[in-house]
């Protein structure tokens, strides 16, 4: 299925290849010097040209295929872009064939199987795989990702919020109270499925909040921030789990997420300065190729990260309310999905991490 076969290239398959995130993944992989697309699976439209779902691919001869385990088993790496709960029919067979898997759904992100009925509405069928899967946030788990055969690629809201807050809570700041995360995403975050609330007439010149307090990304963010908080210096040991109030919104634009994260401090806690917080973030992400920490006199905007694999961070302090505010922006289809998935693939196969991901994508 690749326009050219490259000796020594990674053989790549994509399941659920007709989705928006999968389209961006295909874009990146076609430009990747060490990847060869072997199979694009779309069980809803086998035999149709890939450009029917992704018009930018009209210059290629790529076609969607039905699920073929024999062909997929010949791949080195499989990306699953299916909806939550839809990997269960094939995940064991794919792994048993020796393929490594990067899953872009939420099927392997939560470590506690008992949370799936509450947040996703289904029982998890493979709790052992939850324990094996590595959470695919390179800035936190790079060494584990390199050895993993199953990587749970984080979601877009979660990537944006966790990268903002993890170094702060690791330093023992803002861990006593629930963290407020107020976030807005471009409409592409809702995927390709047609819904009345995502039609142009509902989205244009409008901002809409939704799923306040029960969004499925809530436990994922809490899980990873609690893990970060447990790494605090022993003198600041925190016996409490991190809790968040997550308020997501849909904005009138295509791609990009801005998460405003509010961490409140008690009266008996020392309030950090902006310079101290900038130092915490800068040290945490020193050398990270895709995290940019803004100096104290500026704040990030979505325009700076749209169509890139970057996460940009800025920080402020409000002394009057004793609140630390971290602003985080990403492209929800790239660092929040396809770009991060390729970043994980590069790490898993010992390829330079930035390969295929530099600049505008």
N, C-alpha and C positions, 0 to 999 in steps of 0.2 A: 504493500500500500504506500510505501514511501516513494517520492519522486526519484530518489536515487538511493542506492544501497551503499553504505559506507562501511568498509572493513573495520572491524573492531568497535563499531558503534553499539550503544545500548539499544536492545530491541524493546520497544515501548508499546504497550496497549492501553487504551482508554475505554472504560466501561461507563456508559451514560454520556456518550460523546456529543450529544445534541444540545446540552445545556449551555447557558451563558458562560459559566466558569470554564467548562470544557473547551469552549471556543477560544478563550484566551490562552488556555493551556496548549492547544494545538498551534496557535500563533507562535508561542515561545519555542516549542519543540521543533518546529519546522526550521527555525533559525539556529537551533542548538547544534554545535559542531560534533557532539558525541551522541546524538540521539537519532534513531530511525523509527518512524511510526510504522508499526506492523499491523495493528488492528484497531479500528474505531468502531466500537460496539454501540449501536442504538437499536434496541429491540422494537422500538415503535416505528422505525423507518428504515429497515434494512434494504440495501440496494440503491438507495437514493444518494445523490451526490452530497458531499459534506457542505457544499456552499448553499444548499437549500436551507440549512439552519444557520450557517455562518457565511454570509455573503462575501466576506473578505477572502474566502478560500476559493473563489471562482477561478483563480489562475491555476489551481491544482486539479489532479484527477482523483483525489481522495473520495472514497465512498464509505457510507455506513454499512456495517455488517450485523448479522445476527450473532448471538452469543455462540462461540465455538471454542470449547475448552481446549481442544487439541492445538489450535492456533495460538490461543492465549498462553498456553503452557510453554510455548517456545520463547516467550518474552522474558527479559531480565527484570523488568519492572512494570507493574500494572497500576494505573491511576483509576480509582473508582470515584466517579462523579455522580453517583446515584443519590436518591433521597434517603434520609434516615430510615433504618430498618430494612433497606433493600439489598444490603450486602450479604445477608445471612444465607441465601440460597447457594452462593458460590464461594464464599471466603475460604472455607476449609479446603475445597478442591484446588483453588488457586495456590494457596500456601503449600499444600502437599505436593504440588507440581514443581516446587522449588522457586517460584516467583516471589519477589519482594513486592509489597503492596503499600501504596500511599492512598489512604482513604480520605476523601474530602467531605464525606458526610460526617455525622456526629456519632457513628456507631461504635467508635473505640476511644472516645475522648474522656468519658467519665470512668473513674476507677471503680466506683460502687455500682454494681448492677441493679441494686434496688432503687436507684434514682431514675432509671429509664421509664418505668410506668408513670411516674408523676410528671416528668418533664417532656417525654416524647410519646407517651401513650401506648407503649408496647413493652413486653418482657424481653430482656436481653437473652439471646439464646446461647451465647458463648462467653460466660464470665471469665473463663481462663484466658481468653484472648484479650480481655480488658486488662488483665494483670501483665500480660506480655507486651501489649502495644506501648509504643513510646509517643508521648505528646510532642508533636512536631513543631515546636517553637525553637528554632536554632539558637537564639540568644540565651536560652535557659537550658537546653538539653542536647547541645551539639554532639557531645561524646557518645551519648546513648543512641542518638539518631544514626550515627555512623555504623553501628553494629546491628541495628534493628532489621527485622524482616517485615514488620507491620508498623507503619507510622500513622498516627491519627493527626491529620493536618488540621490545625485550629481553624475556627471560624473567623469571620471578618471583625465582628464586634469584639470578640474575645482577644484576638491578636492586638487590636488597637488599645483596648483597656488594660490588658495584662502588661504590655510593654511600658505603659504609662505608670502603672502603680507598683509593679513588683519591686523595683529598687527602693522605693519609698517605704513600703511596709517591711522590707527586709532590714531597713535601718531602724525599725521600731517606731515609725512615724504614722499616726493615723490608724492604729490597730485596735483602739478601744471601742470605737463607734462604727456602725455600718458606713461603708463607703458609698457615696452617691455618684452614679455614673449616668450622665445625661448625654445621649449620643444621637447623631443624625446620619443617616445613610442615603446614598443615591438609590433610585428606584430599582437599579439592577440587583440590589441585595435581596430582592424578593424573588429572583429567578425568572424563568421564562413562562411559567404556567400562567394562563390568563386569569386575572382576578379583577373584579369591578373596581376595587380600591386602588389598583395600580394602572388603570387606564389613564390616558392623557388628561381627560376632562377632570379626573379626580386628583391628579398629581400636579399639574401645571399651576404655578402661582399659589402653591399650598404647602403646608407642613402638617403632618399628621402623627400624633403619638399613638402607640399601640402596645399591647401585651405588657402593661406596666405591672411588675411584680411577679409575672409568670412566664417571662420569655425563656426559651429553652437554653439560651447561652448563660443564664444566671449561675447555675451550679458549676459550669465549666470555669467561669471567672473566679468564683469562690474557691474552687478546688486548687487552682494554681496560685492564687494570692495567699491562701492558707499555707501552701507548701513553701512559698517565699518567706512568709512570716516566721515559719519554724526555723529558718536559717539565720535568724537574728543572733547577735552576740548573746552569750548565755546570761550576761548581766541584764539583758532586756527580754528574758524569756517571756513569751506570750502564751498563756494557757488557753486562749480563746480562738475559735475559728473566725476567719474573716467573713463578714456578711456584707452584701451589697444591695442597694436599691438601684435597679437598672431601669432606666426610662428611655426606650428607643423611639426614634422618629424616622419617617420617610420624608426626604426632601425633594424638591422639584428639579433634580438634575440626575445624570446617568450614573456616574461612578464617584466614589469617595466617601469616607467616613470621618467625622470629627467626634471625638469623645471628650467631654469635659468631665474630669474626675475630681470629686471633692472629698478630701480627707480631713476630718475635723479633729482637733486636739482638745484635751481636757485642760482645765485651768491650772492643774498642777504639773502639766507637761511643758517642757521647754519648747518654745515656738522657733522653728528654724528660719533662717533668712533665705531670701531668694538665691543668694550666692552659695549658701550651703547646700541647698537643694539642687542647684545647677551642678555642683561638684559631685553630688551623689549620683545623679543621672549620667554625667560625663564619665565618671570612673566605671560605672556599671556597663556602659556601652562603648568603652574605649576599644577601638579596633574592630567594632562591629560594622560590616560593610553596608548594612541596610537600615541602620538607625542613626538619625541625625538629631543631636540635641542642640536646641537654639540657645544663644546667649541670653542673659537676663533682660536685655532691652528689646527683645522681639518675640513674636509668637507665630506658630505655624498656621498655614492655611491649606485647604484641600487642593487648591490649584497647583501647589508645589509638588504634590505627590501623585496626582492623577496620571494614570498610564505609566507608573513606575512601581518598583518593588520596595520603595522606601517607607519607613515609619518616621515621621518627624514629631519631636516632642518639645514642649515649652512649659515653663512652670512659673507660678505666681504664689504669693502669700497674702491673705487678707487678715491683718492683725486684729481688726475689730471683731470678727467672728471666729478668729483662731482657726482658720481653714487654709489648707494647702490645696491649690488648684493646679492640676496637671492637664494640659491640652495635648491631645494626640490625634494625628491624622494619618490615614492610609488610603490606598486604593482598594476597595473591598473585593474586587475581582483579581487583584494581583498579590500584594503582601497579605491580603485577607483570604486568598484562595490559590489561584493558579501559579503566581510567581513564587509564593512560599513553598508550594508543592515541588516546583523545579529546584528551588534552593535546597530542599530536603533531599531530592534525588541526587543532586551534586554531592552532598555530604555523604550519602549512603554509598556512593561508588567512587569516592576519593577524587572527584573532579573539583577543580577550583570553584569555590562556592558561588562566585559571581557570574559564572559562565552562562551566557544566554540571557542575563538579567540586567545588564548595565544600560543606563539611559532610559529613554522613553520606549515603551513596549507597545 
